[in-house]
Amino acid sequence: MDLHSGTSGCGGRFTPVRKAGMNDVDLDETSEFIYQISKNSRFFKNEQRKEEKLRERVRELLERLETIGPNAVLLEEVDRMAARMEQERDLSQSWAHLDMDAFYAAVEVLDNPELVGKPIAVGSMDMLTTSSYEARKWGVRAGIPGFIALQLCPALEIVPVRMQRYREMSAQIAAVLSKYDPHMQMLSLDEASLNITTYCVNTGKDPLAVAGLIKDDVDRETSLTCSIGIAPTNTLAKICAEVKKPNGVFMLQPDRDTIVEFMSGLPLRKVPGVGKVMGRLLEELGVTGCGQLREAREALFQLFPAATCRWFASIWLGLVSSRTQRGRVRKSVSREHTLSGDDNEPREACTTLCRGVADELAMLHMRCRALTVKVKTIDYEVLTVSAVLDPPVCSAEDLLRQALLLLDELASRPGLVVRTVGVRVTDLCGDSTDDDGSKALTVAEANAGTPSPALSPDRQPPARRRGRPKKVEQQQ
């Protein structure tokens, strides 16, 4: 396959990936509509900034494309690498990926039956976090401002985010799933990955039957529907969970040829990790499907880093897998919240976020040595500031104490209007004892008001890693 410049052109609008429930939506028409009604808005200007950065990357890539040519030696090396990867294929495992259907919206409908059958979205006029399937028929989806969504669907009802309620429902789902895999992982509030191999062996049931049991149990416990994908790797299972959405099950048979054929016809944007930027770069090279990666391998391996190219090979071979299974070491924990406009809300949001982070650290039996607070302004500018925590901490009290100092530092900038607050902890370690031998506090102890050894009255707050807020590149 010869790579060529541009299927959409640098100046073209990039059509978003088609979400479940949007099968009848004309995405090109919707994108054009959004473009027209959002002109001169903050959302539009931010999209322009991101688009210009992306265009520059595309230009650089196309310039490099002009400098490369056939390389038979490289092609042989790539094929040998692919052959070695093929030898590592494991078809013995049965992974199930559960994805709740329009989770936030479904919870809102469950709690308020008057919303049944109506197009609704969860979020605010600034940004939506999800939408119901009734709303998706109008092109309303997560990641667009509410004011645009109302133009697409005038009958849309926008309800505020109730994160605590979603966490409660997510905990119920996790309790159900742990019966099928004690080591299951909640990848987010509405997604989970399970290895059901042992359960299938112990019960004599096939994976499809087990998926049916899981769906029934989740429905019985929560009155919500979910979709499940089954495959030999967790990432393939995640891809499969999208095939029969909503409220369906799809199993990719553990057969090498079947898997390769399935991947060859799959759009690249359906693969986890192929986001807007990578998708656009490959699209500009004429590569839009997973099978085309193999056809274009000779050029791609000259244009992209070795690790990326090995990932490309895992995609076309159907070996793609997230190596975050059992024994995984977590590197960070984070929470984020979009505000509704209350002047005091950034501090209230920071309090809730720190409690959520502390709860997760407690579940992981870990502490953190570094804390970052992020704010996004109404102009979509992202600012962060970080602090080193010495000794490491795990309590909500200690996290909040430092997070508020960092938030105040960011918020002191004149004219700053915050629309999103985020808290992230990194450099995680075990929580048995502090480096100085003192016992680390639990979340329960912190909430009970037990004095913290990490920030006792006679100790100074941790030193800042960065003395001033750092403006980071706007997120893609």
C-alpha beads as a LAMMPS data file, in Angstrom:
LAMMPS data file: protein, C-alpha beads

476 atoms
475 bonds

1 atom types
1 bond types

-500.0 500.0 xlo xhi
-500.0 500.0 ylo yhi
-500.0 500.0 zlo zhi

Masses

1 110.0

Atoms # bond

1 1 1 0.000 0.000 0.000
2 1 1 1.400 3.393 -0.959
3 1 1 0.815 6.074 1.615
4 1 1 -0.552 9.302 0.256
5 1 1 -1.380 12.734 1.525
6 1 1 -4.788 13.415 2.873
7 1 1 -8.181 11.848 2.835
8 1 1 -9.664 14.883 4.506
9 1 1 -6.979 17.505 4.004
10 1 1 -5.402 19.712 6.627
11 1 1 -8.200 22.188 6.395
12 1 1 -11.034 19.677 6.594
13 1 1 -13.231 19.065 9.600
14 1 1 -12.532 15.843 11.398
15 1 1 -15.682 13.750 11.790
16 1 1 -16.019 12.249 15.302
17 1 1 -16.122 8.511 15.847
18 1 1 -19.632 7.070 15.679
19 1 1 -20.940 6.245 19.153
20 1 1 -23.509 3.575 19.980
21 1 1 -27.001 4.913 19.308
22 1 1 -25.819 7.231 16.501
23 1 1 -26.153 4.788 13.608
24 1 1 -28.706 6.949 11.796
25 1 1 -26.935 10.251 12.455
26 1 1 -25.218 11.995 9.550
27 1 1 -21.945 12.800 11.300
28 1 1 -20.693 15.100 8.551
29 1 1 -23.905 17.121 8.673
30 1 1 -23.817 17.217 12.469
31 1 1 -20.192 18.345 12.501
32 1 1 -20.995 21.119 10.031
33 1 1 -23.974 22.201 12.141
34 1 1 -21.838 22.320 15.282
35 1 1 -19.226 24.305 13.387
36 1 1 -21.738 26.904 12.245
37 1 1 -23.523 27.465 15.570
38 1 1 -20.376 27.533 17.686
39 1 1 -18.484 30.164 15.692
40 1 1 -16.801 32.754 17.904
41 1 1 -17.633 30.817 21.078
42 1 1 -14.929 29.868 23.575
43 1 1 -15.514 26.248 22.596
44 1 1 -14.928 27.114 18.937
45 1 1 -11.765 29.085 19.635
46 1 1 -10.349 26.230 21.705
47 1 1 -11.134 23.783 18.907
48 1 1 -9.359 26.113 16.493
49 1 1 -6.249 26.140 18.678
50 1 1 -6.207 22.351 18.886
51 1 1 -6.841 22.049 15.160
52 1 1 -3.911 24.296 14.314
53 1 1 -1.554 22.219 16.473
54 1 1 -2.826 19.092 14.798
55 1 1 -2.376 20.587 11.338
56 1 1 1.223 21.376 12.185
57 1 1 1.848 17.757 13.189
58 1 1 0.203 16.601 9.973
59 1 1 2.397 18.927 7.924
60 1 1 5.527 17.619 9.626
61 1 1 4.451 14.019 9.032
62 1 1 3.715 14.620 5.351
63 1 1 7.073 16.348 4.896
64 1 1 8.808 13.272 6.356
65 1 1 6.738 11.061 4.076
66 1 1 8.307 12.793 1.072
67 1 1 11.796 11.848 2.260
68 1 1 11.316 8.082 2.667
69 1 1 11.305 5.324 0.106
70 1 1 11.230 1.529 -0.251
71 1 1 13.264 -0.338 2.349
72 1 1 13.321 -4.078 1.752
73 1 1 15.610 -4.743 4.713
74 1 1 13.260 -2.931 7.094
75 1 1 10.252 -4.735 5.656
76 1 1 11.881 -8.125 6.324
77 1 1 12.706 -7.040 9.867
78 1 1 9.100 -5.939 10.458
79 1 1 7.771 -9.268 9.211
80 1 1 10.185 -11.178 11.466
81 1 1 8.996 -9.097 14.407
82 1 1 5.378 -9.867 13.547
83 1 1 6.210 -13.580 13.333
84 1 1 7.755 -13.466 16.814
85 1 1 4.693 -11.690 18.139
86 1 1 2.482 -14.323 16.551
87 1 1 4.270 -17.005 18.559
88 1 1 3.141 -15.252 21.749
89 1 1 -0.558 -15.504 20.856
90 1 1 -2.597 -16.993 23.711
91 1 1 -6.097 -18.189 22.857
92 1 1 -6.694 -19.971 26.151
93 1 1 -8.102 -17.026 28.095
94 1 1 -11.655 -15.699 28.145
95 1 1 -11.829 -11.996 28.936
96 1 1 -15.127 -10.182 29.438
97 1 1 -15.455 -6.421 29.188
98 1 1 -18.597 -4.901 30.693
99 1 1 -19.727 -1.457 29.567
100 1 1 -22.826 0.043 31.169
101 1 1 -25.220 1.578 28.641
102 1 1 -25.256 5.415 28.834
103 1 1 -24.521 4.951 32.531
104 1 1 -24.928 8.448 33.989
105 1 1 -28.042 9.118 31.918
106 1 1 -29.493 5.703 32.764
107 1 1 -29.039 6.346 36.498
108 1 1 -30.822 9.686 36.157
109 1 1 -33.756 8.025 34.357
110 1 1 -33.842 5.277 36.977
111 1 1 -34.103 7.838 39.770
112 1 1 -36.595 10.030 37.904
113 1 1 -39.128 7.990 35.892
114 1 1 -40.501 11.192 34.349
115 1 1 -37.398 11.210 32.137
116 1 1 -38.217 7.817 30.580
117 1 1 -38.250 8.039 26.790
118 1 1 -37.051 11.651 26.741
119 1 1 -33.770 12.866 25.223
120 1 1 -31.569 13.781 28.182
121 1 1 -27.919 14.609 28.779
122 1 1 -25.851 14.807 31.939
123 1 1 -23.582 17.786 32.407
124 1 1 -23.920 21.532 32.030
125 1 1 -24.178 24.270 29.438
126 1 1 -20.358 24.238 29.373
127 1 1 -19.891 20.515 28.680
128 1 1 -21.831 17.251 28.567
129 1 1 -20.465 14.065 30.098
130 1 1 -22.947 11.666 28.495
131 1 1 -26.307 11.500 26.739
132 1 1 -29.177 9.049 26.543
133 1 1 -29.764 6.975 23.432
134 1 1 -32.831 9.095 22.671
135 1 1 -30.578 12.174 22.607
136 1 1 -27.897 10.487 20.507
137 1 1 -30.392 10.118 17.662
138 1 1 -30.115 13.909 17.342
139 1 1 -26.321 13.884 17.351
140 1 1 -26.036 14.847 21.030
141 1 1 -22.991 13.198 22.589
142 1 1 -20.472 13.594 25.370
143 1 1 -17.780 16.203 24.930
144 1 1 -19.874 18.990 23.427
145 1 1 -21.214 22.052 25.290
146 1 1 -24.816 22.011 26.439
147 1 1 -25.657 25.142 24.476
148 1 1 -24.722 23.364 21.260
149 1 1 -26.603 20.212 22.271
150 1 1 -29.787 22.266 22.748
151 1 1 -29.435 23.562 19.201
152 1 1 -29.165 20.000 17.919
153 1 1 -32.098 18.821 20.047
154 1 1 -34.366 21.609 21.394
155 1 1 -36.325 19.072 23.491
156 1 1 -33.161 17.973 25.309
157 1 1 -33.232 18.004 29.109
158 1 1 -29.835 18.605 30.717
159 1 1 -29.460 17.303 34.268
160 1 1 -26.496 18.056 36.540
161 1 1 -23.816 15.506 37.342
162 1 1 -24.353 13.575 40.604
163 1 1 -21.017 11.842 40.954
164 1 1 -21.663 10.397 44.398
165 1 1 -24.780 8.636 43.127
166 1 1 -22.879 7.171 40.185
167 1 1 -20.168 5.922 42.537
168 1 1 -22.798 4.189 44.663
169 1 1 -24.206 2.401 41.619
170 1 1 -20.701 1.547 40.391
171 1 1 -19.909 -0.058 43.756
172 1 1 -22.987 -2.265 43.400
173 1 1 -21.838 -3.345 39.951
174 1 1 -18.342 -4.133 41.247
175 1 1 -19.814 -6.293 43.997
176 1 1 -21.736 -8.311 41.405
177 1 1 -18.715 -8.772 39.130
178 1 1 -16.342 -9.868 41.881
179 1 1 -18.298 -13.140 42.094
180 1 1 -17.118 -13.997 38.585
181 1 1 -13.551 -12.742 39.006
182 1 1 -12.252 -11.737 42.459
183 1 1 -9.476 -9.811 40.695
184 1 1 -11.790 -7.908 38.341
185 1 1 -10.908 -4.299 37.638
186 1 1 -13.267 -1.360 37.435
187 1 1 -11.611 0.652 34.681
188 1 1 -14.003 3.521 35.335
189 1 1 -17.349 3.937 37.058
190 1 1 -19.145 2.294 34.140
191 1 1 -16.586 -0.132 32.679
192 1 1 -15.012 -3.291 34.044
193 1 1 -12.615 -5.972 32.840
194 1 1 -12.897 -9.569 34.052
195 1 1 -10.998 -12.749 33.309
196 1 1 -13.777 -15.350 33.427
197 1 1 -11.581 -18.306 32.390
198 1 1 -11.451 -19.861 35.851
199 1 1 -15.160 -19.319 36.444
200 1 1 -15.981 -21.040 33.142
201 1 1 -13.766 -24.028 34.031
202 1 1 -15.121 -24.341 37.567
203 1 1 -18.787 -24.135 36.541
204 1 1 -18.603 -25.906 33.197
205 1 1 -20.313 -22.966 31.498
206 1 1 -19.197 -21.413 28.229
207 1 1 -18.271 -17.695 28.095
208 1 1 -21.506 -16.645 26.373
209 1 1 -23.553 -18.285 29.100
210 1 1 -21.485 -16.564 31.767
211 1 1 -21.998 -13.216 30.040
212 1 1 -25.730 -13.825 30.207
213 1 1 -25.504 -14.538 33.930
214 1 1 -23.519 -11.333 34.480
215 1 1 -26.082 -9.260 32.601
216 1 1 -28.931 -10.799 34.593
217 1 1 -27.159 -10.180 37.905
218 1 1 -26.342 -6.553 37.041
219 1 1 -29.935 -5.952 35.951
220 1 1 -31.301 -7.579 39.109
221 1 1 -29.018 -5.538 41.372
222 1 1 -29.201 -2.145 39.633
223 1 1 -32.123 -2.250 37.149
224 1 1 -29.637 -1.030 34.519
225 1 1 -28.534 -2.635 31.267
226 1 1 -25.011 -3.304 30.085
227 1 1 -23.178 -4.582 27.030
228 1 1 -20.485 -7.245 27.195
229 1 1 -17.674 -8.226 24.865
230 1 1 -15.803 -11.530 25.140
231 1 1 -12.408 -12.236 23.564
232 1 1 -8.977 -13.780 24.289
233 1 1 -7.513 -10.424 25.426
234 1 1 -8.957 -7.643 27.528
235 1 1 -8.559 -5.002 24.829
236 1 1 -10.227 -7.159 22.186
237 1 1 -13.046 -7.724 24.679
238 1 1 -13.407 -3.949 25.092
239 1 1 -13.680 -3.560 21.317
240 1 1 -16.271 -6.356 21.197
241 1 1 -18.393 -4.690 23.886
242 1 1 -19.208 -1.950 21.366
243 1 1 -20.447 -4.333 18.659
244 1 1 -23.874 -5.133 20.109
245 1 1 -24.511 -1.958 22.107
246 1 1 -26.825 -1.283 23.775
247 1 1 -27.792 -4.248 25.961
248 1 1 -26.036 -6.925 23.918
249 1 1 -23.272 -9.507 23.985
250 1 1 -20.665 -10.212 21.307
251 1 1 -18.037 -12.935 21.475
252 1 1 -14.951 -13.038 19.275
253 1 1 -14.139 -16.705 18.829
254 1 1 -10.663 -17.776 20.046
255 1 1 -9.422 -18.586 16.564
256 1 1 -6.418 -16.874 14.975
257 1 1 -7.902 -16.433 11.489
258 1 1 -11.236 -15.232 12.863
259 1 1 -9.507 -12.625 15.002
260 1 1 -7.291 -11.332 12.177
261 1 1 -10.295 -11.105 9.841
262 1 1 -12.305 -9.244 12.481
263 1 1 -9.512 -6.719 12.990
264 1 1 -8.871 -6.261 9.269
265 1 1 -12.353 -4.792 8.787
266 1 1 -12.345 -2.677 11.944
267 1 1 -12.057 1.133 11.703
268 1 1 -8.936 2.318 13.505
269 1 1 -10.867 4.720 15.710
270 1 1 -12.599 1.723 17.283
271 1 1 -9.299 0.596 18.828
272 1 1 -8.670 1.864 22.387
273 1 1 -5.719 4.214 22.294
274 1 1 -6.323 5.463 18.752
275 1 1 -7.688 8.864 19.639
276 1 1 -8.442 11.950 17.628
277 1 1 -4.804 12.912 17.069
278 1 1 -3.407 9.507 16.044
279 1 1 -6.546 8.795 14.052
280 1 1 -6.160 12.050 12.152
281 1 1 -2.452 11.496 11.472
282 1 1 -3.102 8.049 10.039
283 1 1 -6.152 9.265 8.145
284 1 1 -4.030 11.892 6.429
285 1 1 -1.764 9.059 5.309
286 1 1 -4.733 7.183 3.897
287 1 1 -4.831 4.610 6.702
288 1 1 -8.307 4.373 8.227
289 1 1 -8.720 0.631 8.912
290 1 1 -6.758 -1.796 11.058
291 1 1 -5.963 -4.022 8.093
292 1 1 -4.375 -1.098 6.279
293 1 1 -1.730 -0.847 8.988
294 1 1 -0.142 -4.035 7.695
295 1 1 -0.361 -2.893 4.089
296 1 1 1.394 0.372 4.989
297 1 1 3.870 -1.136 7.463
298 1 1 6.998 -0.388 5.409
299 1 1 6.360 3.367 5.482
300 1 1 4.793 3.533 8.929
301 1 1 7.847 1.918 10.518
302 1 1 9.932 4.752 9.066
303 1 1 7.575 7.488 10.242
304 1 1 6.717 6.467 13.809
305 1 1 8.729 5.404 16.891
306 1 1 9.517 1.708 17.375
307 1 1 7.132 1.273 20.312
308 1 1 4.268 2.795 18.327
309 1 1 5.031 0.554 15.374
310 1 1 5.014 -2.562 17.544
311 1 1 1.609 -1.425 18.792
312 1 1 0.467 -1.063 15.164
313 1 1 1.552 -4.655 14.552
314 1 1 -0.362 -5.881 17.601
315 1 1 -3.463 -4.207 16.182
316 1 1 -3.378 -5.782 12.731
317 1 1 -2.513 -9.172 14.242
318 1 1 -5.327 -8.950 16.778
319 1 1 -2.867 -9.282 19.651
320 1 1 -3.586 -5.862 21.100
321 1 1 -3.880 -6.094 24.870
322 1 1 -3.655 -3.706 27.776
323 1 1 -1.002 -5.073 30.100
324 1 1 -2.791 -3.849 33.200
325 1 1 -3.961 -7.181 34.512
326 1 1 -3.286 -8.908 37.788
327 1 1 -0.266 -7.620 39.645
328 1 1 -0.564 -4.257 37.965
329 1 1 1.206 -1.430 39.779
330 1 1 -0.878 1.723 39.819
331 1 1 1.070 4.859 39.041
332 1 1 -1.587 7.467 39.767
333 1 1 -5.104 8.178 40.983
334 1 1 -7.098 11.142 39.726
335 1 1 -10.513 12.778 39.872
336 1 1 -12.003 15.681 37.904
337 1 1 -15.202 17.722 38.128
338 1 1 -16.827 20.320 35.866
339 1 1 -18.411 23.200 37.772
340 1 1 -21.815 24.836 37.387
341 1 1 -20.881 28.398 38.309
342 1 1 -21.080 28.846 42.094
343 1 1 -18.293 31.164 43.295
344 1 1 -17.341 28.809 46.130
345 1 1 -17.726 25.658 44.076
346 1 1 -14.025 25.168 43.137
347 1 1 -13.129 24.621 46.826
348 1 1 -16.179 22.417 47.398
349 1 1 -15.304 20.391 44.322
350 1 1 -11.711 20.082 45.507
351 1 1 -12.980 18.714 48.836
352 1 1 -15.099 16.069 47.121
353 1 1 -12.288 15.134 44.741
354 1 1 -9.767 14.681 47.551
355 1 1 -12.171 12.412 49.414
356 1 1 -12.636 10.318 46.273
357 1 1 -8.891 10.052 45.727
358 1 1 -8.346 9.149 49.383
359 1 1 -11.019 6.451 49.189
360 1 1 -9.295 4.880 46.201
361 1 1 -5.881 5.070 47.867
362 1 1 -7.388 3.273 50.855
363 1 1 -8.775 0.518 48.618
364 1 1 -5.372 0.174 46.977
365 1 1 -3.577 0.273 50.368
366 1 1 -1.309 2.975 48.989
367 1 1 -0.031 6.448 49.788
368 1 1 1.220 9.185 47.479
369 1 1 4.346 11.305 47.359
370 1 1 3.141 13.918 44.856
371 1 1 -0.061 15.891 44.348
372 1 1 -1.173 17.924 41.325
373 1 1 -4.142 20.276 41.089
374 1 1 -5.420 21.162 37.639
375 1 1 -7.907 23.818 36.607
376 1 1 -9.417 24.456 33.214
377 1 1 -10.700 27.979 32.588
378 1 1 -13.795 29.043 30.689
379 1 1 -11.406 29.735 27.779
380 1 1 -10.292 26.074 27.912
381 1 1 -6.826 27.019 29.137
382 1 1 -5.328 24.315 31.363
383 1 1 -3.135 25.232 34.352
384 1 1 -1.472 22.873 36.820
385 1 1 0.632 23.176 39.937
386 1 1 2.216 20.357 41.924
387 1 1 3.651 19.644 45.353
388 1 1 5.915 16.961 46.801
389 1 1 4.417 15.207 49.838
390 1 1 7.100 14.212 52.316
391 1 1 6.345 11.943 54.079
392 1 1 3.796 10.254 51.798
393 1 1 0.123 10.597 52.769
394 1 1 -3.156 8.819 52.099
395 1 1 -5.812 10.634 54.137
396 1 1 -8.490 12.943 52.771
397 1 1 -7.482 15.534 55.386
398 1 1 -3.849 15.705 54.284
399 1 1 -4.679 15.704 50.593
400 1 1 -7.254 18.457 50.994
401 1 1 -4.954 20.610 53.101
402 1 1 -2.325 20.689 50.370
403 1 1 -4.771 20.713 47.452
404 1 1 -6.490 23.862 48.726
405 1 1 -3.133 25.626 48.982
406 1 1 -2.400 24.723 45.376
407 1 1 -5.901 25.674 44.237
408 1 1 -5.629 29.061 45.914
409 1 1 -2.320 29.614 44.154
410 1 1 -3.911 28.908 40.793
411 1 1 -7.069 30.882 41.531
412 1 1 -5.078 33.978 42.567
413 1 1 -4.511 34.823 38.912
414 1 1 -6.530 37.989 38.089
415 1 1 -9.657 37.406 36.035
416 1 1 -9.409 33.631 36.207
417 1 1 -12.780 31.867 35.913
418 1 1 -12.562 28.134 36.617
419 1 1 -14.838 25.648 34.836
420 1 1 -13.116 22.354 35.754
421 1 1 -11.085 21.233 38.777
422 1 1 -8.931 18.116 38.886
423 1 1 -6.839 16.398 41.579
424 1 1 -4.169 13.815 40.754
425 1 1 -1.752 11.937 42.993
426 1 1 1.362 10.157 41.741
427 1 1 4.520 8.434 42.948
428 1 1 2.465 5.864 44.867
429 1 1 3.840 3.558 47.542
430 1 1 2.537 1.048 50.099
431 1 1 0.611 2.405 53.085
432 1 1 1.850 0.207 55.955
433 1 1 4.173 2.762 57.538
434 1 1 5.643 6.105 56.722
435 1 1 9.312 6.454 55.825
436 1 1 9.959 7.770 59.331
437 1 1 8.334 4.687 60.880
438 1 1 5.001 6.298 61.794
439 1 1 1.789 4.580 60.763
440 1 1 -0.075 6.101 57.823
441 1 1 -3.617 7.272 58.503
442 1 1 -6.626 5.579 56.983
443 1 1 -9.450 7.533 55.408
444 1 1 -11.702 6.592 58.315
445 1 1 -9.195 7.999 60.816
446 1 1 -8.892 11.189 58.794
447 1 1 -12.643 11.636 58.622
448 1 1 -12.853 10.999 62.367
449 1 1 -10.543 13.940 62.971
450 1 1 -7.465 12.019 64.141
451 1 1 -4.447 14.351 64.002
452 1 1 -2.268 13.581 61.024
453 1 1 1.413 12.795 61.628
454 1 1 2.128 13.965 58.104
455 1 1 0.988 17.548 58.711
456 1 1 1.014 18.081 62.454
457 1 1 0.911 21.679 63.751
458 1 1 4.683 21.840 64.304
459 1 1 5.513 20.741 60.762
460 1 1 5.676 22.877 57.645
461 1 1 3.629 22.115 54.541
462 1 1 5.480 20.060 51.920
463 1 1 7.806 21.904 49.602
464 1 1 6.444 22.832 46.207
465 1 1 7.805 20.951 43.241
466 1 1 7.003 23.998 41.152
467 1 1 6.860 27.398 42.732
468 1 1 4.450 28.849 40.187
469 1 1 1.449 27.492 38.303
470 1 1 2.484 25.793 35.137
471 1 1 0.429 26.260 32.000
472 1 1 0.334 22.984 30.098
473 1 1 -0.510 22.227 26.534
474 1 1 -4.250 22.181 25.990
475 1 1 -5.635 18.706 25.983
476 1 1 -6.463 16.990 22.750

Bonds

1 1 1 2
2 1 2 3
3 1 3 4
4 1 4 5
5 1 5 6
6 1 6 7
7 1 7 8
8 1 8 9
9 1 9 10
10 1 10 11
11 1 11 12
12 1 12 13
13 1 13 14
14 1 14 15
15 1 15 16
16 1 16 17
17 1 17 18
18 1 18 19
19 1 19 20
20 1 20 21
21 1 21 22
22 1 22 23
23 1 23 24
24 1 24 25
25 1 25 26
26 1 26 27
27 1 27 28
28 1 28 29
29 1 29 30
30 1 30 31
31 1 31 32
32 1 32 33
33 1 33 34
34 1 34 35
35 1 35 36
36 1 36 37
37 1 37 38
38 1 38 39
39 1 39 40
40 1 40 41
41 1 41 42
42 1 42 43
43 1 43 44
44 1 44 45
45 1 45 46
46 1 46 47
47 1 47 48
48 1 48 49
49 1 49 50
50 1 50 51
51 1 51 52
52 1 52 53
53 1 53 54
54 1 54 55
55 1 55 56
56 1 56 57
57 1 57 58
58 1 58 59
59 1 59 60
60 1 60 61
61 1 61 62
62 1 62 63
63 1 63 64
64 1 64 65
65 1 65 66
66 1 66 67
67 1 67 68
68 1 68 69
69 1 69 70
70 1 70 71
71 1 71 72
72 1 72 73
73 1 73 74
74 1 74 75
75 1 75 76
76 1 76 77
77 1 77 78
78 1 78 79
79 1 79 80
80 1 80 81
81 1 81 82
82 1 82 83
83 1 83 84
84 1 84 85
85 1 85 86
86 1 86 87
87 1 87 88
88 1 88 89
89 1 89 90
90 1 90 91
91 1 91 92
92 1 92 93
93 1 93 94
94 1 94 95
95 1 95 96
96 1 96 97
97 1 97 98
98 1 98 99
99 1 99 100
100 1 100 101
101 1 101 102
102 1 102 103
103 1 103 104
104 1 104 105
105 1 105 106
106 1 106 107
107 1 107 108
108 1 108 109
109 1 109 110
110 1 110 111
111 1 111 112
112 1 112 113
113 1 113 114
114 1 114 115
115 1 115 116
116 1 116 117
117 1 117 118
118 1 118 119
119 1 119 120
120 1 120 121
121 1 121 122
122 1 122 123
123 1 123 124
124 1 124 125
125 1 125 126
126 1 126 127
127 1 127 128
128 1 128 129
129 1 129 130
130 1 130 131
131 1 131 132
132 1 132 133
133 1 133 134
134 1 134 135
135 1 135 136
136 1 136 137
137 1 137 138
138 1 138 139
139 1 139 140
140 1 140 141
141 1 141 142
142 1 142 143
143 1 143 144
144 1 144 145
145 1 145 146
146 1 146 147
147 1 147 148
148 1 148 149
149 1 149 150
150 1 150 151
151 1 151 152
152 1 152 153
153 1 153 154
154 1 154 155
155 1 155 156
156 1 156 157
157 1 157 158
158 1 158 159
159 1 159 160
160 1 160 161
161 1 161 162
162 1 162 163
163 1 163 164
164 1 164 165
165 1 165 166
166 1 166 167
167 1 167 168
168 1 168 169
169 1 169 170
170 1 170 171
171 1 171 172
172 1 172 173
173 1 173 174
174 1 174 175
175 1 175 176
176 1 176 177
177 1 177 178
178 1 178 179
179 1 179 180
180 1 180 181
181 1 181 182
182 1 182 183
183 1 183 184
184 1 184 185
185 1 185 186
186 1 186 187
187 1 187 188
188 1 188 189
189 1 189 190
190 1 190 191
191 1 191 192
192 1 192 193
193 1 193 194
194 1 194 195
195 1 195 196
196 1 196 197
197 1 197 198
198 1 198 199
199 1 199 200
200 1 200 201
201 1 201 202
202 1 202 203
203 1 203 204
204 1 204 205
205 1 205 206
206 1 206 207
207 1 207 208
208 1 208 209
209 1 209 210
210 1 210 211
211 1 211 212
212 1 212 213
213 1 213 214
214 1 214 215
215 1 215 216
216 1 216 217
217 1 217 218
218 1 218 219
219 1 219 220
220 1 220 221
221 1 221 222
222 1 222 223
223 1 223 224
224 1 224 225
225 1 225 226
226 1 226 227
227 1 227 228
228 1 228 229
229 1 229 230
230 1 230 231
231 1 231 232
232 1 232 233
233 1 233 234
234 1 234 235
235 1 235 236
236 1 236 237
237 1 237 238
238 1 238 239
239 1 239 240
240 1 240 241
241 1 241 242
242 1 242 243
243 1 243 244
244 1 244 245
245 1 245 246
246 1 246 247
247 1 247 248
248 1 248 249
249 1 249 250
250 1 250 251
251 1 251 252
252 1 252 253
253 1 253 254
254 1 254 255
255 1 255 256
256 1 256 257
257 1 257 258
258 1 258 259
259 1 259 260
260 1 260 261
261 1 261 262
262 1 262 263
263 1 263 264
264 1 264 265
265 1 265 266
266 1 266 267
267 1 267 268
268 1 268 269
269 1 269 270
270 1 270 271
271 1 271 272
272 1 272 273
273 1 273 274
274 1 274 275
275 1 275 276
276 1 276 277
277 1 277 278
278 1 278 279
279 1 279 280
280 1 280 281
281 1 281 282
282 1 282 283
283 1 283 284
284 1 284 285
285 1 285 286
286 1 286 287
287 1 287 288
288 1 288 289
289 1 289 290
290 1 290 291
291 1 291 292
292 1 292 293
293 1 293 294
294 1 294 295
295 1 295 296
296 1 296 297
297 1 297 298
298 1 298 299
299 1 299 300
300 1 300 301
301 1 301 302
302 1 302 303
303 1 303 304
304 1 304 305
305 1 305 306
306 1 306 307
307 1 307 308
308 1 308 309
309 1 309 310
310 1 310 311
311 1 311 312
312 1 312 313
313 1 313 314
314 1 314 315
315 1 315 316
316 1 316 317
317 1 317 318
318 1 318 319
319 1 319 320
320 1 320 321
321 1 321 322
322 1 322 323
323 1 323 324
324 1 324 325
325 1 325 326
326 1 326 327
327 1 327 328
328 1 328 329
329 1 329 330
330 1 330 331
331 1 331 332
332 1 332 333
333 1 333 334
334 1 334 335
335 1 335 336
336 1 336 337
337 1 337 338
338 1 338 339
339 1 339 340
340 1 340 341
341 1 341 342
342 1 342 343
343 1 343 344
344 1 344 345
345 1 345 346
346 1 346 347
347 1 347 348
348 1 348 349
349 1 349 350
350 1 350 351
351 1 351 352
352 1 352 353
353 1 353 354
354 1 354 355
355 1 355 356
356 1 356 357
357 1 357 358
358 1 358 359
359 1 359 360
360 1 360 361
361 1 361 362
362 1 362 363
363 1 363 364
364 1 364 365
365 1 365 366
366 1 366 367
367 1 367 368
368 1 368 369
369 1 369 370
370 1 370 371
371 1 371 372
372 1 372 373
373 1 373 374
374 1 374 375
375 1 375 376
376 1 376 377
377 1 377 378
378 1 378 379
379 1 379 380
380 1 380 381
381 1 381 382
382 1 382 383
383 1 383 384
384 1 384 385
385 1 385 386
386 1 386 387
387 1 387 388
388 1 388 389
389 1 389 390
390 1 390 391
391 1 391 392
392 1 392 393
393 1 393 394
394 1 394 395
395 1 395 396
396 1 396 397
397 1 397 398
398 1 398 399
399 1 399 400
400 1 400 401
401 1 401 402
402 1 402 403
403 1 403 404
404 1 404 405
405 1 405 406
406 1 406 407
407 1 407 408
408 1 408 409
409 1 409 410
410 1 410 411
411 1 411 412
412 1 412 413
413 1 413 414
414 1 414 415
415 1 415 416
416 1 416 417
417 1 417 418
418 1 418 419
419 1 419 420
420 1 420 421
421 1 421 422
422 1 422 423
423 1 423 424
424 1 424 425
425 1 425 426
426 1 426 427
427 1 427 428
428 1 428 429
429 1 429 430
430 1 430 431
431 1 431 432
432 1 432 433
433 1 433 434
434 1 434 435
435 1 435 436
436 1 436 437
437 1 437 438
438 1 438 439
439 1 439 440
440 1 440 441
441 1 441 442
442 1 442 443
443 1 443 444
444 1 444 445
445 1 445 446
446 1 446 447
447 1 447 448
448 1 448 449
449 1 449 450
450 1 450 451
451 1 451 452
452 1 452 453
453 1 453 454
454 1 454 455
455 1 455 456
456 1 456 457
457 1 457 458
458 1 458 459
459 1 459 460
460 1 460 461
461 1 461 462
462 1 462 463
463 1 463 464
464 1 464 465
465 1 465 466
466 1 466 467
467 1 467 468
468 1 468 469
469 1 469 470
470 1 470 471
471 1 471 472
472 1 472 473
473 1 473 474
474 1 474 475
475 1 475 476
